[in-house]
Amino acid sequence: MDSEQSWWQAMTAWLWHLPPAAKTEPVPPPEHHEETVAAKGEELIRIRVSGMPEESCTEAVRTALLGCDGVVSVTVEWKKRIATVHGSGLDPKRLVAAVEAVGYYARPLKLA
């Protein structure tokens, strides 16, 4: 009991000495993010990716897409099997080819 109490006291003392958390701007929800992207003049392309047996595969897809010309950012949702690519001058055929080059099947999705 004594060691637990001293551990608790040490943790409490340590927590009190932490600096306050930095203030960050909230990230807009996805539906508003598309409007922000459009306002900046960037393109948004979604790609259906299949053949990813586990979540760790998303990093290979993300890295392949980031290597394409004009790509600014990439988000890969493993559960939905969708990669969202932001950038300018994006070529859907090149994006699909980049995903297929790392061993996955891909096809561009049309935005509604």
NULUM-96796 format. One record per atom (N, C-alpha, C): atom name; residue in one letter; x, y, z. Coordinates in Angstrom, 2 decimals. Layout:
N
CA  A  X  Y  Z .
...
END
This chain:
112
N  M  0.83  -1.19  0.00 .
CA  M  0.00  0.00  0.00 .
C  M  0.87  1.24  0.00 .
N  D  1.97  1.18  0.73 .
CA  D  2.86  2.32  0.83 .
C  D  3.51  2.64  -0.51 .
N  S  3.91  1.58  -1.26 .
CA  S  4.54  1.81  -2.56 .
C  S  3.54  2.36  -3.57 .
N  E  2.28  1.90  -3.50 .
CA  E  1.25  2.43  -4.40 .
C  E  1.00  3.91  -4.10 .
N  Q  0.96  4.25  -2.85 .
CA  Q  0.71  5.63  -2.47 .
C  Q  1.86  6.53  -2.94 .
N  S  3.09  6.08  -2.77 .
CA  S  4.22  6.90  -3.19 .
C  S  4.25  7.01  -4.72 .
N  W  3.89  5.93  -5.42 .
CA  W  3.81  5.99  -6.88 .
C  W  2.77  7.02  -7.30 .
N  W  1.62  6.98  -6.65 .
CA  W  0.55  7.92  -6.97 .
C  W  0.98  9.36  -6.70 .
N  Q  1.66  9.58  -5.61 .
CA  Q  2.13  10.92  -5.29 .
C  Q  3.15  11.40  -6.33 .
N  A  4.02  10.49  -6.75 .
CA  A  5.02  10.85  -7.77 .
C  A  4.34  11.21  -9.09 .
N  M  3.34  10.42  -9.50 .
CA  M  2.63  10.70  -10.75 .
C  M  1.88  12.03  -10.68 .
N  T  1.24  12.28  -9.56 .
CA  T  0.50  13.53  -9.39 .
C  T  1.46  14.72  -9.46 .
N  A  2.59  14.62  -8.79 .
CA  A  3.58  15.70  -8.82 .
C  A  4.10  15.92  -10.23 .
N  W  4.33  14.82  -10.96 .
CA  W  4.82  14.92  -12.33 .
C  W  3.79  15.60  -13.23 .
N  L  2.52  15.22  -13.07 .
CA  L  1.46  15.81  -13.90 .
C  L  1.31  17.31  -13.65 .
N  W  1.50  17.74  -12.43 .
CA  W  1.36  19.16  -12.12 .
C  W  2.46  19.99  -12.75 .
N  H  3.58  19.37  -13.08 .
CA  H  4.69  20.11  -13.66 .
C  H  4.70  20.12  -15.19 .
N  L  3.71  19.47  -15.80 .
CA  L  3.64  19.47  -17.26 .
C  L  3.21  20.84  -17.77 .
N  P  3.76  21.29  -18.90 .
CA  P  3.32  22.56  -19.45 .
C  P  1.90  22.42  -20.00 .
N  P  1.16  23.53  -20.08 .
CA  P  -0.20  23.44  -20.63 .
C  P  -0.16  23.00  -22.10 .
N  A  -1.19  22.33  -22.51 .
CA  A  -1.27  21.85  -23.89 .
C  A  -1.33  23.02  -24.86 .
N  A  -0.67  22.85  -26.00 .
CA  A  -0.69  23.91  -27.01 .
C  A  -2.08  24.01  -27.62 .
N  K  -2.48  25.23  -27.93 .
CA  K  -3.79  25.42  -28.55 .
C  K  -3.67  25.15  -30.04 .
N  T  -4.59  24.37  -30.54 .
CA  T  -4.61  24.06  -31.97 .
C  T  -5.98  24.38  -32.52 .
N  E  -6.01  24.64  -33.82 .
CA  E  -7.30  24.89  -34.46 .
C  E  -8.01  23.56  -34.66 .
N  P  -9.33  23.56  -34.46 .
CA  P  -10.04  22.31  -34.67 .
C  P  -10.02  21.91  -36.14 .
N  V  -9.97  20.61  -36.38 .
CA  V  -9.98  20.09  -37.75 .
C  V  -11.43  20.06  -38.21 .
N  P  -11.73  20.64  -39.38 .
CA  P  -13.11  20.64  -39.83 .
C  P  -13.56  19.22  -40.18 .
N  P  -14.86  18.94  -40.01 .
CA  P  -15.36  17.62  -40.39 .
C  P  -15.17  17.40  -41.89 .
N  P  -15.14  16.14  -42.34 .
CA  P  -14.87  15.85  -43.75 .
C  P  -15.77  16.60  -44.74 .
N  E  -17.05  16.74  -44.45 .
CA  E  -17.93  17.41  -45.42 .
C  E  -17.55  18.88  -45.61 .
N  H  -17.06  19.53  -44.56 .
CA  H  -16.63  20.92  -44.68 .
C  H  -15.22  21.01  -45.25 .
N  H  -14.44  19.98  -45.06 .
CA  H  -13.07  19.98  -45.56 .
C  H  -13.05  20.03  -47.09 .
N  E  -13.98  19.36  -47.74 .
CA  E  -14.04  19.37  -49.19 .
C  E  -14.30  20.78  -49.70 .
N  E  -15.13  21.54  -48.98 .
CA  E  -15.39  22.93  -49.37 .
C  E  -14.12  23.76  -49.23 .
N  T  -13.35  23.52  -48.16 .
CA  T  -12.11  24.24  -47.93 .
C  T  -11.11  23.93  -49.04 .
N  V  -11.03  22.67  -49.44 .
CA  V  -10.12  22.26  -50.50 .
C  V  -10.51  22.94  -51.80 .
N  A  -11.81  22.94  -52.10 .
CA  A  -12.28  23.57  -53.34 .
C  A  -12.00  25.07  -53.32 .
N  A  -12.12  25.70  -52.15 .
CA  A  -11.87  27.13  -52.06 .
C  A  -10.40  27.45  -52.32 .
N  K  -9.48  26.55  -51.98 .
CA  K  -8.06  26.77  -52.20 .
C  K  -7.65  26.48  -53.64 .
N  G  -8.56  25.93  -54.44 .
CA  G  -8.22  25.59  -55.81 .
C  G  -7.58  24.23  -55.96 .
N  E  -7.59  23.44  -54.91 .
CA  E  -7.03  22.09  -54.99 .
C  E  -8.10  21.12  -55.46 .
N  E  -7.64  20.02  -56.01 .
CA  E  -8.55  18.96  -56.44 .
C  E  -8.67  17.91  -55.34 .
N  L  -9.77  17.18  -55.40 .
CA  L  -10.00  16.09  -54.47 .
C  L  -10.39  14.88  -55.31 .
N  I  -9.63  13.80  -55.17 .
CA  I  -9.93  12.57  -55.89 .
C  I  -9.98  11.44  -54.88 .
N  R  -11.04  10.62  -54.98 .
CA  R  -11.15  9.44  -54.12 .
C  R  -10.92  8.21  -54.97 .
N  I  -10.20  7.27  -54.38 .
CA  I  -9.86  6.04  -55.10 .
C  I  -10.28  4.85  -54.24 .
N  R  -11.02  3.92  -54.85 .
CA  R  -11.37  2.67  -54.18 .
C  R  -10.16  1.74  -54.29 .
N  V  -9.68  1.27  -53.15 .
CA  V  -8.51  0.39  -53.11 .
C  V  -8.95  -0.96  -52.55 .
N  S  -8.67  -2.03  -53.27 .
CA  S  -8.98  -3.36  -52.75 .
C  S  -7.72  -4.21  -52.75 .
N  G  -7.78  -5.25  -51.96 .
CA  G  -6.61  -6.12  -51.84 .
C  G  -5.73  -5.79  -50.65 .
N  M  -6.25  -4.96  -49.73 .
CA  M  -5.50  -4.63  -48.51 .
C  M  -6.00  -5.53  -47.38 .
N  P  -5.30  -6.63  -47.09 .
CA  P  -5.79  -7.54  -46.07 .
C  P  -5.70  -7.01  -44.64 .
N  E  -4.81  -6.07  -44.39 .
CA  E  -4.69  -5.55  -43.03 .
C  E  -4.43  -4.05  -43.05 .
N  E  -4.66  -3.42  -41.91 .
CA  E  -4.57  -1.97  -41.81 .
C  E  -3.18  -1.43  -42.12 .
N  S  -2.15  -2.21  -41.86 .
CA  S  -0.79  -1.74  -42.12 .
C  S  -0.54  -1.50  -43.62 .
N  C  -1.37  -2.07  -44.48 .
CA  C  -1.22  -1.88  -45.93 .
C  C  -1.50  -0.44  -46.35 .
N  T  -2.23  0.29  -45.53 .
CA  T  -2.58  1.66  -45.89 .
C  T  -1.35  2.55  -46.07 .
N  E  -0.30  2.27  -45.31 .
CA  E  0.91  3.11  -45.41 .
C  E  1.59  2.94  -46.77 .
N  A  1.58  1.74  -47.33 .
CA  A  2.16  1.52  -48.66 .
C  A  1.38  2.28  -49.72 .
N  V  0.06  2.26  -49.60 .
CA  V  -0.80  2.99  -50.55 .
C  V  -0.58  4.49  -50.40 .
N  R  -0.54  4.96  -49.17 .
CA  R  -0.34  6.40  -48.91 .
C  R  1.00  6.86  -49.47 .
N  T  2.05  6.11  -49.23 .
CA  T  3.39  6.47  -49.72 .
C  T  3.43  6.49  -51.24 .
N  A  2.80  5.50  -51.88 .
CA  A  2.77  5.46  -53.34 .
C  A  2.06  6.67  -53.92 .
N  L  0.93  7.05  -53.31 .
CA  L  0.18  8.20  -53.81 .
C  L  0.91  9.52  -53.55 .
N  L  1.59  9.63  -52.43 .
CA  L  2.34  10.85  -52.15 .
C  L  3.48  11.07  -53.14 .
N  G  3.93  10.00  -53.79 .
CA  G  5.00  10.11  -54.77 .
C  G  4.53  10.60  -56.13 .
N  C  3.23  10.76  -56.32 .
CA  C  2.70  11.23  -57.61 .
C  C  2.76  12.75  -57.71 .
N  D  2.91  13.24  -58.94 .
CA  D  2.98  14.68  -59.19 .
C  D  1.70  15.38  -58.73 .
N  G  1.85  16.50  -58.06 .
CA  G  0.73  17.35  -57.67 .
C  G  0.04  16.96  -56.38 .
N  V  0.40  15.84  -55.79 .
CA  V  -0.27  15.39  -54.56 .
C  V  0.24  16.18  -53.36 .
N  V  -0.69  16.73  -52.60 .
CA  V  -0.36  17.50  -51.42 .
C  V  -0.54  16.65  -50.16 .
N  S  -1.66  15.93  -50.09 .
CA  S  -1.91  15.07  -48.93 .
C  S  -2.75  13.87  -49.33 .
N  V  -2.64  12.80  -48.53 .
CA  V  -3.36  11.56  -48.79 .
C  V  -3.88  11.01  -47.47 .
N  T  -5.12  10.58  -47.47 .
CA  T  -5.71  9.88  -46.34 .
C  T  -6.23  8.55  -46.86 .
N  V  -5.87  7.45  -46.20 .
CA  V  -6.34  6.13  -46.61 .
C  V  -7.16  5.55  -45.47 .
N  E  -8.42  5.25  -45.75 .
CA  E  -9.31  4.65  -44.76 .
C  E  -9.40  3.16  -45.04 .
N  W  -8.79  2.37  -44.17 .
CA  W  -8.71  0.93  -44.39 .
C  W  -10.08  0.27  -44.36 .
N  K  -10.91  0.61  -43.38 .
CA  K  -12.22  -0.03  -43.26 .
C  K  -13.12  0.27  -44.46 .
N  K  -13.04  1.48  -44.99 .
CA  K  -13.86  1.85  -46.14 .
C  K  -13.19  1.50  -47.46 .
N  R  -11.87  1.20  -47.41 .
CA  R  -11.07  0.89  -48.61 .
C  R  -11.06  2.07  -49.59 .
N  I  -10.92  3.28  -49.03 .
CA  I  -10.92  4.49  -49.86 .
C  I  -9.70  5.34  -49.54 .
N  A  -9.03  5.80  -50.59 .
CA  A  -7.94  6.75  -50.45 .
C  A  -8.43  8.10  -50.95 .
N  T  -8.24  9.13  -50.16 .
CA  T  -8.62  10.48  -50.55 .
C  T  -7.35  11.26  -50.82 .
N  V  -7.24  11.80  -52.04 .
CA  V  -6.03  12.49  -52.47 .
C  V  -6.36  13.96  -52.71 .
N  H  -5.56  14.85  -52.13 .
CA  H  -5.70  16.30  -52.32 .
C  H  -4.48  16.80  -53.07 .
N  G  -4.70  17.72  -53.99 .
CA  G  -3.59  18.30  -54.72 .
C  G  -4.06  19.11  -55.89 .
N  S  -3.15  19.41  -56.79 .
CA  S  -3.51  20.16  -58.00 .
C  S  -2.89  19.48  -59.20 .
N  G  -3.62  19.50  -60.31 .
CA  G  -3.14  18.85  -61.52 .
C  G  -3.07  17.34  -61.39 .
N  L  -3.98  16.77  -60.63 .
CA  L  -3.96  15.33  -60.39 .
C  L  -4.47  14.56  -61.60 .
N  D  -3.80  13.45  -61.90 .
CA  D  -4.20  12.57  -62.99 .
C  D  -4.69  11.26  -62.39 .
N  P  -6.02  10.99  -62.45 .
CA  P  -6.55  9.77  -61.84 .
C  P  -5.87  8.50  -62.35 .
N  K  -5.51  8.47  -63.64 .
CA  K  -4.87  7.27  -64.20 .
C  K  -3.51  7.03  -63.56 .
N  R  -2.76  8.09  -63.31 .
CA  R  -1.45  7.94  -62.67 .
C  R  -1.59  7.52  -61.21 .
N  L  -2.62  8.05  -60.54 .
CA  L  -2.85  7.67  -59.15 .
C  L  -3.19  6.18  -59.05 .
N  V  -4.07  5.72  -59.94 .
CA  V  -4.44  4.31  -59.97 .
C  V  -3.21  3.45  -60.28 .
N  A  -2.41  3.88  -61.23 .
CA  A  -1.20  3.13  -61.59 .
C  A  -0.23  3.04  -60.42 .
N  A  -0.11  4.11  -59.64 .
CA  A  0.79  4.11  -58.48 .
C  A  0.33  3.11  -57.43 .
N  V  -0.98  3.03  -57.20 .
CA  V  -1.51  2.06  -56.23 .
C  V  -1.31  0.64  -56.73 .
N  E  -1.57  0.43  -58.02 .
CA  E  -1.41  -0.91  -58.59 .
C  E  0.05  -1.34  -58.62 .
N  A  0.97  -0.38  -58.72 .
CA  A  2.40  -0.70  -58.74 .
C  A  2.88  -1.29  -57.41 .
N  V  2.18  -0.98  -56.32 .
CA  V  2.57  -1.54  -55.03 .
C  V  1.73  -2.77  -54.67 .
N  G  0.95  -3.27  -55.64 .
CA  G  0.29  -4.56  -55.46 .
C  G  -1.17  -4.56  -55.07 .
N  Y  -1.86  -3.44  -55.23 .
CA  Y  -3.28  -3.39  -54.87 .
C  Y  -4.10  -3.03  -56.10 .
N  Y  -5.39  -3.32  -56.04 .
CA  Y  -6.29  -2.95  -57.14 .
C  Y  -6.91  -1.60  -56.80 .
N  A  -7.08  -0.76  -57.82 .
CA  A  -7.62  0.57  -57.58 .
C  A  -8.50  1.04  -58.73 .
N  R  -9.46  1.89  -58.38 .
CA  R  -10.27  2.57  -59.40 .
C  R  -10.75  3.89  -58.81 .
N  P  -10.77  4.94  -59.63 .
CA  P  -11.23  6.24  -59.12 .
C  P  -12.74  6.22  -58.87 .
N  L  -13.16  6.95  -57.86 .
CA  L  -14.58  7.09  -57.55 .
C  L  -15.03  8.47  -57.98 .
N  K  -16.26  8.56  -58.45 .
CA  K  -16.82  9.87  -58.81 .
C  K  -17.40  10.51  -57.57 .
N  L  -17.13  11.80  -57.41 .
CA  L  -17.70  12.53  -56.28 .
C  L  -19.13  12.90  -56.59 .
N  A  -20.00  12.77  -55.60 .
CA  A  -21.42  13.08  -55.80 .
C  A  -21.66  14.56  -55.78 .
END
